């Protein structure tokens, strides 16, 4: 059996049977033949599969917004991908999206990720709704042509603070301590902040100016020097700066 696609984009197949009869006096019979499969219907269909943006952007910075689109149809398609910014509902100012629209061509079943620079100079602080759209006039399924996400524009110089410090003792032949420092701002944990601090043991400065950068959840772990210790001895960590 051979299956394929005809010139008019319709499904087509042929079935051929051959016998092993050695002469005309022998006969072959074919019985109970069943042909099944999935019907093929040509369709124009593109979709926005994902949009990725930072959770927050400092006003004045340029962020990169990634949009993944896919050709879910059966034709090669050339179409536009756009990105728009809707500012906070109090009549604010949107950021400027450059390189929009972008025109791309995809074959059936192919996806691609395109990037848009989003310039937040002059953008109103607060939550901005970023909407990615695949624009194909002949699209037969418009339900998946748009996708949105929210990114918050934060005023430059916004206050960060130490939200919490969690201390723990590490025991062994000698003792040391860890301090997990949480750095927050008005939006939550701050990634990429540098925590600077000093370690004290029994009230005496033992290690000065230790640094560590916060991770995605706004926390940084700093470790003291190892030292002999006994019951009642104390480790103290003091944050001296956050940059």
DOVEXDO-627300 format. One record per residue: x, y, z of N, C-alpha, C in turn; residue in three letters. Coordinates in nm, 4 decimals, padded with zeros to 6 digits. Layout:
       nx       ny       nz      cax      cay      caz       cx       cy       cz res
        X        Y        Z        X        Y        Z        X        Y        Z ALA
...
This chain:
       nx       ny       nz      cax      cay      caz       cx       cy       cz res
  00.0851 -00.1188  00.0000  00.0000  00.0000  00.0000  00.0887  00.1238  00.0000 UNK
  00.0538  00.2195 -00.0812  00.1266  00.3457 -00.0835  00.0320  00.4584 -00.0470 UNK
  00.0811  00.5501  00.0364  00.0007  00.6647  00.0784  00.0743  00.7920  00.0414 UNK
  00.0002  00.8960  00.0175  00.0650  01.0220 -00.0158 -00.0335  01.1354 -00.0195 UNK
  00.0069  01.2421 -00.0864 -00.0753  01.3624 -00.0953 -00.0813  01.4035 -00.2409 UNK
 -00.2003  01.4275 -00.2908 -00.2173  01.4605 -00.4309 -00.1812  01.6053 -00.4582 UNK
 -00.1782  01.6414 -00.5847 -00.1382  01.7765 -00.6236 -00.2330  01.8824 -00.5707 UNK
 -00.3581  01.8467 -00.5461 -00.4551  01.9446 -00.4952 -00.4627  01.9439 -00.3429 UNK
 -00.3560  01.8896 -00.2788 -00.3441  01.8905 -00.1326 -00.4453  01.7994 -00.0652 UNK
 -00.4950  01.6977 -00.1372 -00.5871  01.6003 -00.0822 -00.5131  01.4704 -00.0533 UNK
 -00.5622  01.3972  00.0478 -00.5006  01.2687  00.0791 -00.5251  01.1708 -00.0348 UNK
 -00.4256  01.0872 -00.0676 -00.4410  00.9894 -00.1753 -00.3635  00.8638 -00.1395 UNK
 -00.4178  00.7460 -00.1744 -00.3447  00.6226 -00.1531 -00.3876  00.5194 -00.2563 UNK
 -00.3005  00.4205 -00.2754 -00.3286  00.3110 -00.3676 -00.3033  00.1794 -00.2954 UNK
 -00.3833  00.0768 -00.3281 -00.3657 -00.0570 -00.2721 -00.3429 -00.1534 -00.3877 UNK
 -00.2378 -00.2343 -00.3807 -00.2062 -00.3297 -00.4871 -00.1925 -00.4691 -00.4267 UNK
 -00.2542 -00.5692 -00.4905 -00.2453 -00.7086 -00.4475 -00.1770 -00.7897 -00.5573 UNK
 -00.0940 -00.8857 -00.5184 -00.0271 -00.9735 -00.6135 -00.0377 -01.1173 -00.5639 UNK
 -00.0707 -01.2119 -00.6561 -00.0819 -01.3531 -00.6181  00.0446 -01.4278 -00.6566 UNK
  00.0580 -01.5463 -00.5978  00.1691 -01.6351 -00.6325  00.1242 -01.7491 -00.7240 UNK
  00.0078 -01.7327 -00.7888 -00.0444 -01.8391 -00.8759  00.0520 -01.8652 -00.9910 UNK
  00.0796 -01.9958 -01.0158  00.1757 -02.0311 -01.1204  00.1103 -02.0508 -01.2565 UNK
 -00.0216 -02.0715 -01.2588 -00.0897 -02.0846 -01.3876 -00.2327 -02.0347 -01.3735 UNK
 -00.2981 -02.0263 -01.4840 -00.4316 -01.9670 -01.4857 -00.5357 -02.0527 -01.4168 UNK
 -00.5009 -02.1800 -01.3864 -00.5979 -02.2672 -01.3204 -00.6038 -02.2431 -01.1703 UNK
 -00.5069 -02.1689 -01.1183 -00.5061 -02.1407 -00.9751 -00.5697 -02.0042 -00.9506 UNK
 -00.6366 -01.9941 -00.8371 -00.7069 -01.8705 -00.8060 -00.6628 -01.8185 -00.6689 UNK
 -00.6737 -01.6902 -00.6524 -00.6459 -01.6278 -00.5223 -00.7656 -01.5431 -00.4848 UNK
 -00.7984 -01.5435 -00.3565 -00.9141 -01.4687 -00.3088 -00.8694 -01.3669 -00.2032 UNK
 -00.9275 -01.2504 -00.2083 -00.9035 -01.1468 -00.1072 -01.0339 -01.1241 -00.0340 UNK
 -01.0297 -01.1373  00.0972 -01.1530 -01.1262  00.1743 -01.1288 -01.0374  00.2964 UNK
 -01.2327 -00.9688  00.3404 -01.2286 -00.8882  00.4631 -01.1142 -00.7870  00.4618 UNK
 -01.1082 -00.7056  00.3605 -01.0075 -00.5997  00.3534 -01.0606 -00.4758  00.4256 UNK
 -00.9808 -00.4234  00.5169 -01.0202 -00.3024  00.5899 -00.9087 -00.1999  00.5803 UNK
 -00.9425 -00.0804  00.5412 -00.8452  00.0285  00.5302 -00.8873  00.1381  00.6273 UNK
 -00.7961  00.1766  00.7152 -00.8277  00.2808  00.8123 -00.7115  00.3785  00.8211 UNK
 -00.7378  00.4929  00.8743 -00.6332  00.5939  00.8892 -00.6936  00.7249  00.9337 UNK
 -00.6095  00.8244  00.9416 -00.6536  00.9570  00.9835 -00.6786  01.0431  00.8608 UNK
 -00.7938  01.1026  00.8566 -00.8259  01.1876  00.7423 -00.7358  01.3099  00.7401 UNK
 -00.7068  01.3576  00.6232 -00.6169  01.4711  00.6054 -00.6955  01.5881  00.5491 UNK
 -00.6947  01.6989  00.6227 -00.7620  01.8187  00.5754 -00.6620  01.9331  00.5738 UNK
 -00.6398  01.9956  00.4610 -00.5479  02.1100  00.4566 -00.6018  02.2253  00.5406 UNK
 -00.5124  02.2947  00.6117 -00.5575  02.4016  00.7002 -00.4481  02.5075  00.7128 UNK
 -00.4909  02.6328  00.7255 -00.4022  02.7445  00.7569 -00.4151  02.7725  00.9066 UNK
 -00.3056  02.7596  00.9809 -00.3151  02.7792  01.1264 -00.1774  02.8085  01.1847 UNK
 -00.1612  02.9271  01.2410 -00.0405  02.9602  01.3160 -00.0815  02.9938  01.4589 UNK
  00.0127  02.9805  01.5528 -00.0216  03.0000  01.6938  00.0953  03.0612  01.7692 UNK
  00.0630  03.1401  01.8724  00.1631  03.1881  01.9678  00.1703  03.0855  02.0802 UNK
  00.2864  03.0237  02.0973  00.3020  02.9159  02.1941  00.3504  02.9650  02.3307 UNK
  00.4299  03.0730  02.3329  00.4848  03.1207  02.4603  00.5305  03.2648  02.4460 UNK
  00.5246  03.3372  02.5574  00.5827  03.4712  02.5663  00.6573  03.4789  02.6987 UNK
  00.7829  03.5218  02.6935  00.8675  03.5252  02.8123  00.9172  03.6668  02.8347 UNK
  00.8933  03.7179  02.9565  00.9353  03.8530  02.9925  00.9833  03.8521  03.1369 UNK
  01.0738  03.9428  03.1738  01.1157  03.9502  03.3144  00.9993  03.9919  03.4028 UNK
  00.9987  03.9430  03.5264  00.8907  03.9776  03.6191  00.8884  04.1271  03.6479 UNK
  01.0062  04.1890  03.6505  01.0130  04.3332  03.6753  01.1281  04.3934  03.5969 UNK
  01.1140  04.5210  03.5635  01.2149  04.5955  03.4883  01.2300  04.7321  03.5538 UNK
  01.3536  04.7757  03.5743  01.3771  04.9094  03.6282  01.3501  05.0113  03.5183 UNK
  01.2701  05.1123  03.5499  01.2343  05.2146  03.4518  01.3594  05.2717  03.3860 UNK
  01.3577  05.2752  03.2530  01.4723  05.3241  03.1775  01.5551  05.2138  03.1155 UNK
  01.5373  05.0906  03.1644  01.6112  04.9779  03.1078  01.5418  04.9253  02.9824 UNK
  01.6178  04.8523  02.9015  01.5625  04.7847  02.7841  01.5605  04.6354  02.8128 UNK
  01.4417  04.5775  02.8133  01.4254  04.4341  02.8395  01.4029  04.3604  02.7080 UNK
  01.4372  04.2328  02.7067  01.4147  04.1485  02.5891  01.2940  04.0590  02.6140 UNK
  01.1976  04.0650  02.5237  01.0767  03.9835  02.5333  01.0834  03.8772  02.4238 UNK
  01.0775  03.7506  02.4624  01.0851  03.6397  02.3671  00.9456  03.5839  02.3393 UNK
  00.9173  03.5627  02.2110  00.7868  03.5104  02.1686  00.8109  03.3879  02.0797 UNK
  00.7481  03.2761  02.1162  00.7590  03.1533  02.0370  00.6299  03.1319  01.9592 UNK
  00.6432  03.1147  01.8276  00.5272  03.0906  01.7414  00.5485  02.9598  01.6654 UNK
  00.4378  02.9009  01.6222  00.4442  02.7721  01.5527  00.3440  02.7690  01.4380 UNK
  00.3841  02.7054  01.3291  00.2922  02.6798  01.2181  00.2259  02.5451  01.2434 UNK
  00.0993  02.5474  01.2826  00.0260  02.4252  01.3131 -00.0600  02.3783  01.1959 UNK
 -00.0435  02.4440  01.0828 -00.1217  02.4081  00.9652 -00.0456  02.3174  00.8706 UNK
 -00.0941  02.3111  00.7466 -00.0364  02.2208  00.6468  00.0268  02.2945  00.5296 UNK
  00.0291  02.4269  00.5340  00.0879  02.5077  00.4280  00.2094  02.5829  00.4811 UNK
  00.3028  02.6161  00.3931  00.4045  02.7142  00.4287  00.3352  02.8481  00.4499 UNK
  00.3707  02.9179  00.5588  00.3022  03.0431  00.5900  00.4028  03.1554  00.6135 UNK
  00.3723  03.2719  00.5582  00.4456  03.3945  00.5874  00.3501  03.4877  00.6608 UNK
  00.3889  03.5294  00.7816  00.2968  03.6078  00.8642  00.3753  03.7004  00.9560 UNK
  00.3040  03.7946  01.0177  00.3653  03.8916  01.1079  00.3478  03.8484  01.2534 UNK
  00.4496  03.8780  01.3335  00.4412  03.8612  01.4786  00.4576  03.9997  01.5409 UNK
  00.3612  04.0394  01.6226  00.3641  04.1723  01.6835  00.3704  04.1606  01.8355 UNK
  00.4209  04.2666  01.8983  00.4213  04.2766  02.0445  00.3759  04.4166  02.0819 UNK
  00.2782  04.4255  02.1715  00.2286  04.5552  02.2175  00.2361  04.5631  02.3691 UNK
  00.2442  04.6864  02.4192  00.2506  04.7119  02.5632  00.1294  04.7938  02.6042 UNK
  00.0502  04.7385  02.6965 -00.0609  04.8130  02.7554 -00.0194  04.8566  02.8953 UNK
 -00.0094  04.9883  02.9210  00.0384  05.0363  03.0511 -00.0673  05.0187  03.1590 UNK
 -00.0335  05.0523  03.2837 -00.1314  05.0432  03.3925 -00.2591  05.1191  03.3573 UNK
 -00.3726  05.0743  03.4116 -00.5029  05.1293  03.3702 -00.5293  05.2728  03.4132 UNK
 -00.4363  05.3348  03.4855 -00.4599  05.4724  03.5295 -00.4207  05.5741  03.4224 UNK
 -00.4219  05.5331  03.2962 -00.3873  05.6254  03.1886 -00.2390  05.6496  03.1785 UNK
 -00.1597  05.5464  03.2042 -00.0149  05.5601  03.2045  00.0455  05.5568  03.0655 UNK
  00.1787  05.5623  03.0630  00.2544  05.5638  02.9382  00.3173  05.4272  02.9146 UNK
  00.3010  05.3757  02.7939  00.3575  05.2455  02.7589  00.5055  05.2593  02.7268 UNK
  00.5769  05.1472  02.7390  00.7131  05.1422  02.6891  00.7111  05.1299  02.5373 UNK
  00.8276  05.1437  02.4763  00.8375  05.1390  02.3303  00.8896  05.0021  02.2878 UNK
  00.8090  04.9321  02.2074  00.8498  04.8024  02.1533  00.9067  04.8253  02.0140 UNK
  01.0350  04.7956  01.9970  01.0967  04.8094  01.8650  01.0963  04.6738  01.7941 UNK
  01.1225  04.6778  01.6638  01.1237  04.5570  01.5795  00.9880  04.4883  01.5752 UNK
  00.8806  04.5639  01.5882  00.7469  04.5055  01.5782  00.6693  04.5795  01.4696 UNK
  00.6124  04.5074  01.3707  00.6065  04.3608  01.3613  00.7333  04.3009  01.3009 UNK
  00.7476  04.1693  01.3199  00.8503  04.0918  01.2522  00.7815  03.9930  01.1585 UNK
  00.8285  03.9879  01.0341  00.7699  03.8982  00.9345  00.8545  03.7721  00.9245 UNK
  00.7897  03.6563  00.9404  00.8616  03.5293  00.9365  00.7899  03.4316  00.8439 UNK
  00.8629  03.3310  00.7991  00.8072  03.2242  00.7160  00.8386  03.0905  00.7817 UNK
  00.7353  03.0076  00.7996  00.7526  02.8773  00.8635  00.6839  02.7689  00.7812 UNK
  00.7478  02.6521  00.7751  00.6848  02.5362  00.7155  00.5938  02.4676  00.8154 UNK
  00.5112  02.3737  00.7704  00.4203  02.3020  00.8604  00.4956  02.2341  00.9749 UNK
  00.4451  02.2531  01.0973  00.5030  02.1884  01.2140  00.6284  02.2538  01.2687 UNK
  00.6715  02.3649  01.2106  00.7954  02.4307  01.2531  00.7629  02.5456  01.3484 UNK
  00.8473  02.5621  01.4512  00.8318  02.6729  01.5455  00.9606  02.7543  01.5499 UNK
  00.9496  02.8770  01.5993  01.0656  02.9653  01.6096  01.0404  03.0642  01.7228 UNK
  01.1482  03.1102  01.7863  01.1385  03.2126  01.8900  01.1997  03.3417  01.8380 UNK
  01.1229  03.4498  01.8445  01.1711  03.5808  01.8017  01.1774  03.6722  01.9235 UNK
  01.2675  03.7693  01.9191  01.2903  03.8575  02.0340  01.2560  04.0016  01.9989 UNK
  01.1956  04.0702  02.0965  01.1591  04.2109  02.0807  01.2246  04.2925  02.1924 UNK
  01.2993  04.3984  02.1606  01.3469  04.4896  02.2648  01.2307  04.5764  02.3145 UNK
  01.2202  04.5889  02.4463  01.1152  04.6700  02.5091  01.1828  04.7799  02.5896 UNK
  01.1736  04.9027  02.5405  01.2399  05.0180  02.6017  01.1440  05.0837  02.7007 UNK
  01.1833  05.0868  02.8291  01.0933  05.1386  02.9325  01.1247  05.2820  02.9731 UNK
  01.2033  05.3538  02.8923  01.2266  05.4958  02.9207  01.0925  05.5697  02.9155 UNK
  01.0561  05.6368  03.0229  00.9310  05.7116  03.0276  00.8083  05.6279  03.0561 UNK
  00.8248  05.4959  03.0706  00.7095  05.4094  03.0976  00.6596  05.4306  03.2402 UNK
  00.5284  05.4285  03.2567  00.4677  05.4475  03.3880  00.4991  05.3289  03.4794 UNK
  00.5448  05.3524  03.6023  00.5672  05.2415  03.6959  00.4378  05.1641  03.7213 UNK
  00.4517  05.0339  03.7374  00.3360  04.9479  03.7610  00.3333  04.8326  03.6633 UNK
  00.2248  04.7560  03.6676  00.2124  04.6375  03.5840  00.1778  04.6710  03.4398 UNK
  00.2589  04.6237  03.3464  00.2355  04.6429  03.2032  00.1988  04.5085  03.1409 UNK
  00.0929  04.5081  03.0604  00.0500  04.3858  02.9926  00.1112  04.3816  02.8535 UNK
  00.1930  04.2797  02.8291  00.2590  04.2619  02.6998  00.1838  04.1542  02.6225 UNK
  00.1390  04.1893  02.5024  00.0569  04.0978  02.4222  00.1302  04.0646  02.2926 UNK
  00.1536  03.9351  02.2706  00.2141  03.8871  02.1459  00.1041  03.8305  02.0571 UNK
  00.1091  03.8651  01.9278  00.0050  03.8220  01.8346  00.0679  03.7738  01.7043 UNK
  00.0183  03.6602  01.6549  00.0547  03.6110  01.5222 -00.0565  03.6518  01.4257 UNK
 -00.0215  03.7278  01.3228 -00.1213  03.7861  01.2325 -00.1162  03.7144  01.0976 UNK
 -00.2161  03.6295  01.0728 -00.2298  03.5584  00.9457 -00.3742  03.5722  00.9004 UNK
 -00.3963  03.6432  00.7900 -00.5321  03.6745  00.7448 -00.6127  03.5481  00.7181 UNK
 -00.5478  03.4444  00.6650 -00.6200  03.3222  00.6274 -00.6294  03.2204  00.7405 UNK
 -00.5883  03.2582  00.8614 -00.5872  03.1639  00.9733 -00.7285  03.1117  01.0014 UNK
 -00.7392  02.9797  01.0174 -00.8692  02.9169  01.0407 -00.8947  02.8851  01.1881 UNK
 -00.7976  02.9165  01.2743 -00.8145  02.8960  01.4187 -00.7509  03.0143  01.4902 UNK
 -00.8297  03.1175  01.5147 -00.7776  03.2410  01.5725 -00.7659  03.2354  01.7249 UNK
 -00.8156  03.1285  01.7868 -00.8204  03.1233  01.9335 -00.6819  03.1223  01.9965 UNK
 -00.5812  03.0733  01.9232 -00.4469  03.0628  01.9809 -00.3478  03.1592  01.9162 UNK
 -00.3988  03.2687  01.8602 -00.3111  03.3623  01.7897 -00.2517  03.4702  01.8796 UNK
 -00.2970  03.4799  02.0048 -00.2448  03.5817  02.0963 -00.2158  03.5201  02.2324 UNK
 -00.1155  03.5779  02.2985 -00.0794  03.5352  02.4334 -00.0225  03.6569  02.5047 UNK
 -00.0481  03.6679  02.6354 -00.0026  03.7861  02.7086  00.0676  03.7466  02.8377 UNK
  00.1461  03.8402  02.8894  00.2098  03.8253  03.0195  00.2228  03.9638  03.0808 UNK
  00.2545  03.9689  03.2091  00.2658  04.0969  03.2792  00.4077  04.1165  03.3304 UNK
  00.4600  04.2359  03.3096  00.5903  04.2737  03.3631  00.5744  04.4078  03.4340 UNK
  00.6342  04.4201  03.5508  00.6176  04.5409  03.6321  00.7364  04.6341  03.6147 UNK
  00.7074  04.7583  03.5791  00.8111  04.8612  03.5692  00.8293  04.9236  03.7074 UNK
  00.9523  04.9189  03.7570  00.9844  04.9688  03.8907  01.0637  05.0980  03.8784 UNK
  01.0309  05.1952  03.9593  01.1047  05.3211  03.9569  01.2508  05.2975  03.9905 UNK
  01.3376  05.3657  03.9183  01.4807  05.3560  03.9462  01.5084  05.4053  04.0877 UNK
  01.5969  05.3351  04.1574  01.6315  05.3755  04.2929  01.5302  05.3341  04.3971 UNK
  01.4425  05.2372  04.3648  01.3443  05.1916  04.4630  01.4154  05.1238  04.5799 UNK
  01.3565  05.1311  04.6978  01.4203  05.0852  04.8208  01.4247  04.9329  04.8294 UNK
  01.5427  04.8804  04.8629  01.5551  04.7386  04.8957  01.5878  04.7282  05.0441 UNK
  01.5525  04.6149  05.1039  01.5739  04.6009  05.2476  01.5974  04.4546  05.2827 UNK
  01.6560  04.4331  05.4011  01.6763  04.2979  05.4525  01.5449  04.2516  05.5137 UNK
  01.4838  04.1508  05.4510  01.3552  04.1012  05.4989  01.3714  04.0035  05.6146 UNK
  01.4781  03.9216  05.6091  01.4943  03.8194  05.7125  01.6360  03.7636  05.7055 UNK
  01.6862  03.7135  05.8182  01.8134  03.6415  05.8230  01.7900  03.5123  05.9003 UNK
  01.8197  03.3997  05.8361  01.8031  03.2687  05.8991  01.9414  03.2123  05.9281 UNK
  01.9696  03.1863  06.0563  02.1007  03.1375  06.0988  02.0963  02.9873  06.1243 UNK
  02.2090  02.9208  06.0970  02.2213  02.7779  06.1262  02.3652  02.7478  06.1646 UNK
  02.3838  02.6486  06.2539  02.5157  02.6059  06.2986  02.5548  02.4780  06.2252 UNK
  02.6797  02.4724  06.1780  02.7344  02.3521  06.1153  02.8349  02.2924  06.2124 UNK
  02.8071  02.1711  06.2607  02.8934  02.1092  06.3615  02.9895  02.0109  06.2975 UNK
  03.1006  01.9874  06.3649  03.2037  01.8949  06.3203  03.3168  01.8995  06.4196 UNK
  03.4405  01.8737  06.3728  03.5542  01.8899  06.4622  03.5642  02.0347  06.5086 UNK
  03.5282  02.1248  06.4167  03.5143  02.2655  06.4507  03.3736  02.3090  06.4113 UNK
  03.3373  02.4299  06.4499  03.2030  02.4788  06.4224  03.2088  02.5992  06.3283 UNK
  03.1034  02.6121  06.2485  03.0849  02.7312  06.1653  02.9358  02.7612  06.1605 UNK
  02.9019  02.8717  06.0975  02.7610  02.9108  06.0892  02.7307  02.9611  05.9487 UNK
  02.6032  02.9506  05.9115  02.5570  03.0080  05.7856  02.4473  03.1096  05.8149 UNK
  02.4418  03.2108  05.7312  02.3350  03.3107  05.7398  02.2690  03.3204  05.6028 UNK
  02.1404  03.2882  05.5964  02.0644  03.3048  05.4722  01.9916  03.4384  05.4817 UNK
  02.0337  03.5317  05.3973  01.9826  03.6686  05.4020  01.8823  03.6880  05.2886 UNK
  01.7639  03.7386  05.3221  01.6598  03.7654  05.2227  01.6554  03.9152  05.1934 UNK
  01.6702  03.9499  05.0646  01.6660  04.0895  05.0220  01.5396  04.1115  04.9397 UNK
  01.4570  04.2058  04.9828  01.3292  04.2323  04.9177  01.3184  04.3791  04.8785 UNK
  01.2286  04.4053  04.7819  01.1814  04.5406  04.7558  01.0291  04.5354  04.7528 UNK
  00.9666  04.6365  04.6978  00.8205  04.6417  04.6993  00.7566  04.5285  04.6204 UNK
  00.8328  04.4654  04.5302  00.7776  04.3601  04.4448  00.8068  04.2201  04.4956 UNK
  00.8931  04.2085  04.5976  00.9306  04.0765  04.6476  01.0807  04.0580  04.6457 UNK
  01.1258  03.9313  04.6341  01.2680  03.9003  04.6366  01.3442  03.9663  04.5231 UNK
  01.4629  04.0197  04.5549  01.5447  04.0909  04.4568  01.6593  04.0006  04.4121 UNK
  01.6633  03.9691  04.2844  01.7713  03.8878  04.2294  01.8891  03.9762  04.1907 UNK
  02.0111  03.9256  04.2154  02.1307  03.9962  04.1711  02.1803  04.1044  04.2649 UNK
  02.1239  04.1142  04.3867  02.1735  04.2113  04.4846  02.2961  04.1532  04.5555 UNK
  02.3951  04.2371  04.5826  02.5155  04.1927  04.6531  02.5031  04.2252  04.8016 UNK
  02.5048  04.1200  04.8829  02.4962  04.1355  05.0286  02.6381  04.1412  05.0846 UNK
  02.6655  04.2427  05.1660  02.7965  04.2594  05.2306  02.7754  04.2541  05.3811 UNK
  02.8634  04.1823  05.4523  02.8446  04.1739  05.5968  02.9677  04.1269  05.6712 UNK
  02.9562  04.1239  05.8058  03.0654  04.0848  05.8948  03.0206  03.9695  05.9839 UNK
  03.1153  03.8789  06.0122  03.0907  03.7689  06.1051  03.1602  03.7969  06.2388 UNK
  03.0852  03.7730  06.3474  03.1383  03.7848  06.4833  03.1263  03.6493  06.5526 UNK
  03.2254  03.6179  06.6353  03.2179  03.4982  06.7190  03.2429  03.5407  06.8630 UNK
  03.1465  03.5117  06.9489  03.1487  03.5538  07.0896  03.1686  03.7047  07.1012 UNK
  03.1053  03.7789  07.0071  03.1093  03.9243  07.0116  03.2333  03.9866  06.9526 UNK
  03.3260  03.9046  06.9016  03.4513  03.9564  06.8460  03.4478  03.9411  06.6939 UNK
  03.4848  04.0476  06.6224  03.4865  04.0427  06.4762  03.5885  03.9400  06.4287 UNK
  03.5425  03.8421  06.3488  03.6317  03.7376  06.2998  03.6491  03.7408  06.1484 UNK
  03.5494  03.7944  06.0757  03.5567  03.7951  05.9291  03.4795  03.9164  05.8789 UNK
  03.5494  04.0047  05.8076  03.4891  04.1317  05.7671  03.4718  04.1384  05.6151 UNK
  03.3620  04.2013  05.5722  03.3416  04.2300  05.4303  03.3127  04.1100  05.3428 UNK
  03.2501  04.0055  05.3986  03.2135  03.8903  05.3149  03.0980  03.9309  05.2234 UNK
  03.0958  03.8767  05.1023  02.9928  03.9145  05.0050  02.9323  03.7908  04.9402 UNK
  02.8081  03.8054  04.8978  02.7402  03.7007  04.8215  02.6253  03.7656  04.7456 UNK
  02.5976  03.7140  04.6259  02.4906  03.7690  04.5421  02.3625  03.6886  04.5605 UNK
  02.2493  03.7580  04.5633  02.1209  03.6904  04.5807  02.0800  03.6176  04.4530 UNK
  02.0083  03.5070  04.4724  01.9576  03.4295  04.3601  01.8193  03.4759  04.3187 UNK
  01.7518  03.3896  04.2408  01.6223  03.4262  04.1829  01.5161  03.4546  04.2884 UNK
  01.5285  03.3927  04.4057  01.4283  03.4142  04.5111  01.4674  03.5253  04.6081 UNK
  01.5779  03.5966  04.5792  01.6182  03.7084  04.6638  01.6987  03.6695  04.7860 UNK
  01.7522  03.5466  04.7903  01.8291  03.5036  04.9072  01.9754  03.4802  04.8723 UNK
  02.0607  03.5023  04.9723  02.2038  03.4751  04.9599  02.2499  03.4058  05.0874 UNK
  02.3372  03.3057  05.0737  02.3883  03.2344  05.1912  02.5350  03.2687  05.2111 UNK
  02.5687  03.3138  05.3318  02.7054  03.3509  05.3664  02.7517  03.2628  05.4817 UNK
  02.8782  03.2194  05.4755  02.9304  03.1221  05.5717  03.0467  03.1811  05.6501 UNK
  03.0498  03.1524  05.7812  03.1570  03.2015  05.8677  03.2810  03.1138  05.8546 UNK
  03.3888  03.1541  05.9214  03.5062  03.0698  05.9338  03.4784  02.9580  06.0337 UNK
  03.5498  02.8456  06.0191  03.5400  02.7390  06.1188  03.6209  02.7776  06.2424 UNK
  03.5692  02.7387  06.3591  03.6390  02.7716  06.4832  03.5993  02.6733  06.5923 UNK
  03.6887  02.6424  06.6874  03.6480  02.5604  06.8022  03.5412  02.6349  06.8822 UNK
  03.4417  02.5635  06.9299  03.3337  02.6276  07.0046  03.2794  02.5312  07.1088 UNK
  03.2101  02.5889  07.2067  03.1472  02.5076  07.3108  03.0065  02.5601  07.3335 UNK
  02.9303  02.4873  07.4117  02.7923  02.5254  07.4392  02.7853  02.6679  07.4933 UNK
  02.6972  02.7469  07.4352  02.6787  02.8847  07.4794  02.7529  02.9868  07.3963 UNK
  02.8505  02.9416  07.3140  02.9203  03.0357  07.2263  02.8258  03.0806  07.1140 UNK
  02.8428  03.2020  07.0667  02.7494  03.2565  06.9676  02.8217  03.3042  06.8417 UNK
  02.7551  03.2792  06.7278  02.7942  03.3379  06.6000  02.6939  03.4492  06.5685 UNK
  02.7432  03.5611  06.5176  02.6559  03.6722  06.4797  02.6958  03.7216  06.3412 UNK
  02.5944  03.7425  06.2555  02.6207  03.8009  06.1235  02.5479  03.9338  06.1135 UNK
  02.6200  04.0366  06.0680  02.5630  04.1703  06.0533  02.5748  04.2151  05.9082 UNK
  02.4617  04.2516  05.8476  02.4633  04.3058  05.7112  02.5084  04.4511  05.7182 UNK
  02.6143  04.4828  05.6432  02.6666  04.6197  05.6436  02.6291  04.6981  05.5187 UNK
  02.5925  04.6257  05.4096  02.5564  04.6962  05.2867  02.4833  04.6004  05.1936 UNK
  02.3978  04.6566  05.1094  02.3330  04.5830  05.0010  02.3481  04.6675  04.8755 UNK
  02.4114  04.6110  04.7738  02.4385  04.6879  04.6520  02.3717  04.6221  04.5322 UNK
